[in-house]
Amino acid sequence: MDFTLLISFLGAAIVLTLMPGPDNLFVLAQSISQNKRAGIATTLGLCTGILCHTIAAALGISAIIYQSSFAFAIVKYAGAIYLLYLAWEAFREEGQTYTMDQQPTLSFRKLYKRGIFMNVLNPKVSLFFLALFPQFIDENSGALLVPVQMVILGCVFLLQALVIFSLVSIFAEKVGEWLHKSPHIGKRMNIIKGVLFGLIGLKLALGQKG
């Protein structure tokens, strides 16, 4: 691939990753309510999801999902239901007050799986890759190398997302430590997280292929 084209893609990927979106908010919620380790575990899951979407795009699976309204709806609503379930779980803990050290933590494995489900069950990510990747692919290299280029672009996107989301996790932990110093806010932390998950789920459910 042309190096200049690759650098241009990296710049675009960084800008798009920094824009507010479901993945950013998900990492923020986990890091603020627990700690940076929770955010990084979630980030690794999200990046695994990015890898799945990259392979799906390279193999043409994403294009099939886009062309099938039924398949798109199945993936979309499955993701929305999962997020609403996480919101329900957060609301169940309403009323508990604890400091950051007392905050009940989820296992690395569970947070990692949450990140994967969150990303894989969002068909918008596949559509996003289908729209973004072709703009940075050298079609003159031959049709057989197009999937290889897509995988390379996906890996570049994954690596920069891993770095940015990890930094977000570290920053969000500091915010969480400050918030947990207030019993009034700490008591409502799960409500805030539940509302956040619920809003992301509803946004996903109401989203269109557009």
C-alpha positions in Angstrom: 0.0 0.0 0.0 1.1 3.6 -0.6 2.6 5.0 2.6 1.0 8.4 2.1 -2.4 6.8 1.7 -1.8 4.8 4.9 -0.9 7.9 6.9 -4.0 9.7 5.6 -6.1 6.8 6.7 -4.5 6.8 10.2 -5.3 10.5 10.5 -8.9 10.0 9.5 -9.2 7.0 11.9 -7.9 9.0 14.9 -10.3 11.8 14.2 -13.2 9.4 13.9 -12.2 7.4 17.0 -12.1 10.6 19.1 -15.6 11.6 18.0 -18.3 10.8 20.7 -19.8 7.4 20.0 -21.1 4.3 21.6 -17.7 2.7 22.0 -16.2 5.8 23.7 -19.2 6.1 26.0 -19.0 2.4 26.9 -15.3 2.6 27.8 -15.9 5.8 29.8 -18.8 4.2 31.7 -16.7 1.2 32.7 -13.7 3.2 33.7 -15.5 5.9 35.7 -17.7 3.4 37.6 -14.8 0.9 38.2 -11.2 1.7 37.2 -8.8 2.0 34.2 -8.3 -1.8 34.2 -12.0 -2.3 33.6 -11.9 0.3 30.7 -8.8 -1.4 29.2 -10.4 -4.9 29.4 -13.5 -3.5 27.7 -11.2 -1.8 25.1 -9.5 -5.1 24.3 -13.0 -6.6 23.7 -14.0 -3.7 21.5 -10.8 -4.1 19.5 -11.5 -7.8 19.1 -14.8 -6.8 17.7 -13.1 -4.4 15.2 -11.0 -7.3 14.0 -14.2 -9.4 13.5 -15.7 -6.5 11.5 -12.5 -6.1 9.4 -12.5 -9.8 8.5 -16.2 -9.7 7.7 -15.6 -6.7 5.4 -12.7 -8.3 3.7 -14.7 -11.5 3.1 -17.8 -9.6 1.8 -19.9 -10.7 4.8 -20.6 -7.1 5.8 -21.8 -6.3 2.3 -24.3 -9.2 2.6 -25.6 -7.9 5.9 -26.0 -4.4 4.4 -27.9 -5.8 1.5 -30.2 -7.8 3.7 -32.6 -5.7 5.8 -33.6 -8.8 7.8 -30.0 -9.6 8.7 -29.2 -6.0 9.5 -32.3 -5.8 11.8 -31.4 -9.1 13.6 -27.8 -7.9 14.5 -29.1 -4.4 15.4 -31.8 -5.5 17.7 -29.6 -8.2 19.3 -27.1 -5.4 20.2 -29.8 -3.1 21.5 -31.3 -5.9 23.7 -27.9 -6.6 25.1 -27.2 -3.0 26.0 -30.7 -2.6 27.6 -29.9 -5.8 29.6 -26.7 -4.1 30.9 -28.7 -1.0 31.8 -31.2 -3.2 33.8 -28.3 -4.7 35.6 -26.9 -1.3 36.5 -30.3 -0.1 37.8 -30.6 -3.2 40.0 -27.6 -1.8 42.0 -29.4 1.6 42.5 -29.0 3.1 46.0 -25.6 1.5 46.9 -22.9 3.9 47.9 -19.3 3.0 47.8 -15.8 4.5 47.2 -13.7 3.5 44.2 -12.0 0.9 46.3 -15.3 -0.6 47.5 -16.8 -0.6 44.0 -17.7 -4.2 43.0 -15.6 -5.1 40.0 -16.3 -7.4 37.1 -13.8 -10.0 36.0 -11.4 -9.2 33.1 -13.1 -12.0 31.1 -16.6 -10.6 31.6 -15.6 -7.1 30.7 -13.7 -8.4 27.7 -16.7 -10.3 26.5 -18.9 -7.2 27.0 -16.6 -5.3 24.7 -16.8 -7.9 22.0 -20.6 -8.1 22.2 -20.9 -4.4 22.2 -18.9 -4.0 19.1 -19.9 -7.1 17.1 -23.6 -6.6 17.7 -23.4 -3.0 16.2 -23.9 -3.4 12.5 -23.2 0.3 12.1 -19.5 -0.5 12.5 -19.6 -2.9 9.5 -21.3 -0.2 7.4 -18.8 2.3 8.6 -15.9 0.2 7.4 -17.6 -0.5 4.1 -17.9 3.3 3.5 -14.4 4.2 4.9 -12.1 1.5 3.6 -12.7 1.9 -0.2 -11.6 5.5 0.0 -8.1 4.4 1.0 -7.6 1.3 -1.2 -5.4 1.2 -4.2 -7.5 -0.5 -6.8 -4.7 -0.6 -9.3 -3.0 -3.2 -7.2 -5.4 -5.8 -8.4 -8.7 -7.2 -7.1 -7.1 -10.1 -5.3 -5.1 -7.7 -3.1 -8.2 -5.6 -2.1 -9.1 -7.9 0.8 -5.5 -7.8 2.0 -5.5 -4.0 2.0 -8.8 -4.0 3.9 -7.2 -6.2 6.6 -4.2 -3.9 6.8 -6.5 -0.8 7.2 -8.5 -2.7 9.8 -5.4 -3.5 11.8 -4.3 0.1 11.7 -7.7 1.2 12.9 -7.6 -1.4 15.6 -4.1 -0.3 16.9 -5.0 3.4 17.1 -8.3 2.6 18.7 -6.5 0.5 21.3 -4.1 3.4 22.2 -6.8 6.1 22.3 -9.4 4.0 24.3 -6.6 3.0 26.8 -5.8 6.7 27.3 -9.5 7.4 27.7 -9.7 4.7 30.4 -6.8 6.2 32.3 -8.4 9.7 32.2 -11.8 8.4 33.1 -10.5 6.6 36.1 -9.3 9.9 37.5 -12.7 11.4 36.9 -14.3 8.4 38.6 -12.0 8.8 41.7 -13.1 12.4 42.0 -16.8 11.5 41.6 -16.7 8.7 44.1 -15.4 11.1 46.8 -19.0 12.5 46.9 -21.4 10.0 48.6 -24.3 11.9 46.8 -22.8 11.2 43.4 -21.5 7.8 44.3 -25.0 6.7 45.3 -26.2 7.5 41.8 -23.3 6.2 39.8 -25.1 3.1 38.7 -28.2 5.1 37.7 -26.0 7.3 35.5 -24.3 4.2 34.0 -27.7 2.5 33.5 -29.1 5.6 31.7 -26.0 5.7 29.5 -26.3 2.1 28.5 -30.0 2.5 27.9 -29.5 5.5 25.7 -26.9 3.7 23.6 -29.2 0.7 23.3 -32.1 2.9 22.2 -30.0 4.8 19.7 -28.8 1.5 18.2 -32.4 0.1 18.0 -33.7 3.2 16.3 -30.7 3.6 13.9 -31.1 3.1 10.2 -28.8 1.7 7.6 -28.8 5.2 6.0 
